[in-house]
Amino acid sequence: MTLFGIDFSIGALWLAAALVLAIMELAAPGFFLIFVAAGAAVTGFIMLAAPDLQPVVQALMFAVFSGVAVAIGRRWYHRDRSTATSHHLNERTSKLIGKTVEVSEPIVGGEGRVRVGDGAWTAKGPDMPAGARVKITGATGGVLLVEPLA
């Protein structure tokens, strides 16, 4: 095939289409065009090996390979259910519920601070001295709700 006075094989055109689709995916990421690009690339490599295949066969190969790539991609992205089904993905405080921590500044008048990892968080709960062990029972915004260990 001749384009702009340059002879191209049909396989090279399929590979160029794959490259264009991959660049489009980078420009507007949506995790879909990359799979279509993979289908075009596989079709392109097959066309380099067998350049005499009819356009209908090429289109069917492209459709099948793109469909297979999409199916593999869906399975790949949906295999980790922990992030896909987490309702508290961006709520750091909800991940702390149930943990046992230490009071770092006494809880007086219902408010104090507890040590969580290497940081300190504002906590609300019954009055307790520094050093007491408490359980995180909930959170309101960035304030942890605590109660004494039984």
C-alpha positions in Angstrom: 0.0 0.0 0.0 1.3 3.5 -0.9 0.7 6.4 1.4 2.2 9.8 0.8 4.4 8.3 -1.8 5.8 5.7 0.7 5.2 2.0 0.3 3.8 0.4 3.5 2.9 -3.2 4.2 -0.6 -3.7 5.6 1.0 -5.1 8.8 3.0 -1.9 9.3 -0.3 0.1 9.0 -1.9 -2.1 11.7 1.1 -1.5 13.9 0.9 2.2 13.3 -2.8 2.1 14.3 -1.8 0.3 17.4 0.7 3.0 18.2 -1.8 5.8 17.6 -4.3 4.0 19.9 -1.7 3.6 22.6 -0.8 7.3 22.4 -4.5 8.2 22.6 -4.7 6.1 25.8 -1.9 8.0 27.3 -3.4 11.3 26.3 -6.9 10.4 27.7 -6.5 7.5 30.0 -9.5 5.4 30.5 -8.0 1.8 30.4 -9.9 0.8 27.3 -8.0 2.0 24.2 -4.9 0.1 25.3 -6.7 -3.2 24.8 -7.9 -2.1 21.3 -4.3 -1.2 20.6 -3.2 -4.6 21.7 -5.7 -6.2 19.3 -4.4 -4.0 16.5 -0.8 -4.9 17.3 -1.4 -8.6 17.2 -3.3 -8.2 13.9 -0.4 -6.2 12.6 2.2 -8.9 13.5 0.1 -11.5 11.9 -0.3 -9.3 8.8 3.5 -9.0 8.6 3.7 -12.8 8.5 0.8 -13.3 6.2 0.2 -10.1 4.2 -2.3 -11.7 1.7 -5.2 -12.1 4.1 -8.4 -10.5 3.0 -9.7 -7.3 4.7 -12.7 -9.1 6.1 -10.4 -11.7 7.8 -8.2 -8.8 9.1 -11.3 -7.1 10.6 -12.4 -10.3 12.2 -9.0 -10.9 13.6 -8.8 -7.4 15.0 -12.3 -7.8 16.6 -11.4 -11.2 18.1 -8.0 -10.1 19.4 -9.4 -6.8 20.8 -12.2 -8.7 22.5 -9.8 -11.2 24.1 -7.6 -8.3 25.2 -10.6 -6.5 26.8 -11.6 -9.8 28.5 -8.1 -10.3 29.9 -7.9 -6.7 31.0 -11.3 -6.8 32.8 -10.3 -10.0 34.6 -6.9 -8.4 35.5 -8.4 -5.2 36.9 -11.3 -6.9 38.8 -9.3 -9.7 40.4 -8.4 -7.5 43.5 -11.8 -7.1 45.1 -10.4 -5.4 48.2 -10.2 -2.0 46.5 -13.1 -2.6 44.2 -15.6 -3.3 47.0 -14.1 -1.1 49.7 -16.6 1.5 50.8 -14.0 3.2 53.0 -11.3 3.5 50.4 -10.3 7.1 51.1 -11.5 7.2 54.7 -8.3 6.7 56.8 -10.2 6.9 60.1 -12.5 4.0 59.3 -9.5 1.7 58.8 -8.5 2.3 62.4 -11.8 1.2 64.0 -11.2 -1.9 66.2 -7.5 -1.1 66.8 -6.1 -0.9 70.3 -4.0 2.3 70.9 -2.4 4.2 73.8 -3.6 7.5 75.2 -0.7 9.9 74.6 -2.3 13.0 76.2 -4.8 12.5 79.0 -8.5 12.5 78.0 -10.0 15.2 80.1 -13.5 16.5 79.7 -14.1 13.9 77.0 -11.2 15.0 74.7 -7.5 14.1 74.5 -5.0 12.5 72.1 -4.1 8.9 71.3 -1.0 7.5 69.6 -1.7 5.6 66.3 1.5 4.3 64.8 4.0 7.2 64.8 1.3 9.9 64.9 -1.1 11.3 67.4 -4.8 11.7 66.8 -7.5 13.7 68.6 -9.7 11.4 70.5 -13.1 11.6 72.3 -14.1 9.3 75.1 -14.3 8.9 78.8 -11.6 10.5 80.9 -8.4 8.5 81.0 -4.8 9.1 82.0 -1.9 9.1 79.6 -0.6 5.6 79.0 -4.0 3.9 79.2 -4.9 1.4 76.5 -8.1 2.1 74.6 -10.0 0.7 71.7 -11.1 2.8 68.7 -14.8 2.4 68.2 -15.6 5.0 65.6 -14.6 8.2 64.0 -16.1 11.6 63.3 -14.1 13.4 60.7 -10.5 13.3 61.9 -11.5 12.6 65.6 -11.3 9.1 66.9 -14.0 7.8 69.3 -12.4 5.5 72.0 -13.5 3.5 74.9 -11.4 1.7 77.6 -10.4 -1.9 77.1 -12.7 -4.3 79.0 
